[in-house]
Amino acid sequence: MTPDISPITIRRATEDDDKALDRLARLDSRRLPAGPHLLALADDVPVAAISLSSGLTVANPFATTDSVVALLHERAEHLLGRPPAAPPARHRGLRPLQAMRGLFPVAPRARPSRSS
């Protein structure tokens, strides 16, 4: 198995990125933290973002983003001259079976019949 190595771009989010930030927050089942934000893109696709005011992150849970979120925290620290306010959140991505958990109800097992 080869690792997924994509070029990562980290830049300040603009008003044009509002939809992408909202989508990331919805995918992550979180509210979008207050901005301004840094946005991380893998192959020009938004995968994670960090709030420069709070240090909170949102990321695509269907991608492995631990290293991207760590890069966002490093870049935010460099820009702010101090660590972001919140500790880094871990985003490991979902395994396919975890993503499907709860989608299919389990049928109750039938009890064996007793013959007299």
Wavefront OBJ file of the C-alpha trace (Angstrom):
o trace
v 0.000 0.000 0.000
v 1.453 3.371 -0.971
v 0.781 6.465 1.123
v -1.379 9.236 -0.297
v 1.106 12.033 -0.948
v -0.503 15.161 -2.329
v 0.907 18.657 -2.518
v -0.475 20.731 0.373
v -1.142 24.442 0.011
v -1.836 26.529 3.108
v -3.182 30.029 2.605
v -5.437 32.592 4.218
v -9.098 31.999 3.445
v -10.926 34.708 1.522
v -14.619 35.482 1.068
v -14.524 33.206 -1.993
v -13.732 30.301 0.372
v -16.838 30.737 2.554
v -18.713 27.866 0.887
v -15.705 25.548 1.184
v -15.290 26.428 4.880
v -18.980 25.820 5.554
v -18.798 22.478 3.740
v -15.768 21.391 5.802
v -17.562 22.341 9.017
v -20.685 20.385 7.999
v -18.610 17.331 7.025
v -16.874 17.523 10.400
v -20.248 17.906 12.196
v -19.069 21.140 13.794
v -19.875 24.797 13.658
v -17.404 26.898 11.751
v -15.197 28.689 14.288
v -14.866 32.456 14.028
v -12.326 33.690 11.495
v -10.004 34.701 10.068
v -9.005 31.245 8.819
v -6.100 29.446 7.242
v -7.198 26.910 4.653
v -5.305 23.745 3.704
v -5.779 22.369 0.214
v -4.616 18.996 -1.097
v -4.504 19.003 -4.894
v -6.514 22.256 -4.784
v -9.316 20.615 -2.749
v -10.027 22.079 0.730
v -9.332 19.421 3.395
v -8.900 21.391 6.636
v -9.023 24.874 8.115
v -7.973 26.573 11.343
v -9.358 29.680 13.003
v -6.567 32.130 13.717
v -8.629 33.676 16.525
v -9.500 30.495 18.441
v -7.156 27.789 17.117
v -10.119 25.474 16.486
v -10.005 23.327 13.386
v -12.430 21.708 10.978
v -11.386 18.950 8.604
v -12.751 16.408 6.176
v -13.352 13.281 8.296
v -13.244 11.080 5.191
v -9.587 11.928 4.588
v -6.544 11.363 6.758
v -5.822 14.893 7.934
v -3.707 14.523 11.104
v -0.565 15.786 9.417
v -2.425 18.567 7.590
v -3.984 19.829 10.839
v -0.523 19.748 12.465
v 0.831 21.847 9.567
v -2.028 24.326 10.012
v -1.173 24.705 13.699
v 2.510 25.245 12.894
v 1.695 27.857 10.262
v -0.772 29.621 12.579
v 1.881 29.736 15.310
v 4.367 31.197 12.850
v 1.902 33.889 11.717
v 0.709 34.774 15.233
v 4.081 34.549 16.948
v 2.468 32.294 19.551
v 0.600 28.980 19.615
v -3.079 29.103 18.615
v -5.476 29.358 21.564
v -6.846 25.791 21.423
v -4.815 22.564 21.424
v -4.668 20.703 18.108
v -7.696 18.504 17.455
v -7.074 15.016 16.144
v -8.638 14.097 12.824
v -7.852 10.573 11.812
v -10.423 10.086 9.074
v -13.036 7.390 9.123
v -12.476 3.797 8.208
v -15.065 2.611 5.675
v -16.817 0.338 8.188
v -16.986 3.137 10.773
v -18.645 5.388 8.217
v -21.297 2.737 7.537
v -21.989 1.910 11.204
v -25.655 2.362 12.008
v -26.805 2.521 8.392
v -28.104 -1.032 8.323
v -30.318 -2.213 11.182
v -29.601 -5.615 12.618
v -32.493 -8.043 12.313
v -33.341 -9.847 15.563
v -32.365 -13.492 15.593
v -35.185 -15.983 15.415
v -35.454 -18.288 18.407
v -35.294 -21.982 17.610
v -38.669 -23.657 17.895
v -39.141 -26.231 20.599
v -40.749 -29.481 19.587
v -42.626 -31.533 22.209
l 1 2 3 4 5 6 7 8 9 10 11 12 13 14 15 16 17 18 19 20 21 22 23 24 25 26 27 28 29 30 31 32 33 34 35 36 37 38 39 40 41 42 43 44 45 46 47 48 49 50 51 52 53 54 55 56 57 58 59 60 61 62 63 64 65 66 67 68 69 70 71 72 73 74 75 76 77 78 79 80 81 82 83 84 85 86 87 88 89 90 91 92 93 94 95 96 97 98 99 100 101 102 103 104 105 106 107 108 109 110 111 112 113 114 115 116
